[in-house]
Amino acid sequence: MDLKVLEAGLAAIIKPVHENDQTEGSFLNQILGNILGFSGSHPLSSNLFGTERLPSIARSLPKIPRGFLDAHHNVDFRNNQYVGKSFRRGGLPYECPSGSYRYALKVSDMYGDNKWLGKDKNAWAVAYHATSLKNALSIVENGFDFSKCKRNKFGNGMYFTPSPEHALNNYGVEFECDKKVSHILISHSWGTYIVKFQKYKLIIQVRIDYANLSPENIKSVDETGRGVEYWIATDKEQIRPYGICIYPLDN
């Protein structure tokens, strides 16, 4: 959709409105719905004026069968309440994916006992892998595809890092929510109305069988030269994805 055409159309049929005018706001909401293809009020916000709510991203990822998700273990890391706090999993430091909303995958009892998913030294360590939305959907349903692991800098294998920030900023891939509006900016200057599509990145949160990785597949900070460690899995059995961390990006 051409946003300039949309803006021109809105400006032609809707007069400038005031932030405290709920009647006109509802009308604008309805008009936007008609133009952009959803019925009734916008499903992600009841009041568009001065509101920047994050959408239910689970609704924006309709291709993931609900049977794969475990809402009971979702965690909202967006308010950074875990920043500066120290955690460990499998005896190693655990960095929370601050700034994201973590949608949990349904993995309890999938592998027999759940010791790997615990917090003590017998649990598996936490790591992250950045990818595209398309690949994330495939990973959720089928696991990691190790046939794609070729010509990597430190040898063949699937690369992970204990740093969510590094994975996100260096390898995350932007995506939109199926082209549906999830962020709306109303500008009253010159009577214009601007619609933006919210953009996101994601990383996969996994548990990795760190204790059984080959020493040559644990790359130190000095070896990577990137300020973080890389952990390289060479077998699907060494990796268990258990969360999708979604990060909203600034428009």
Buried (B, 14 or more C-beta within 10 A) or exposed (E): EEEEEBBEBBBEEBEBBEEEEBEBBBEBBBBBBEBBEBEEBBBBBEBBBEEEEBBEBBEBBEEBEEEBBBEEBBBEBBEEEBEEEEEBBBEBEBBBBBBBBBBBBBBEEEEEEEEBBBEEEEBBBBBBBBBBBEBBBBBBEEEBEBEEBEEEEEBEBBBBBBBBBBBBEEBBBEBBBEEBBBBBEBEEEEEBBBBEBBBBBBBBBBBBBBEEBEEEBEBEEEEBEEEBBBBBBBEEEBBBBBBBBBBBEEE
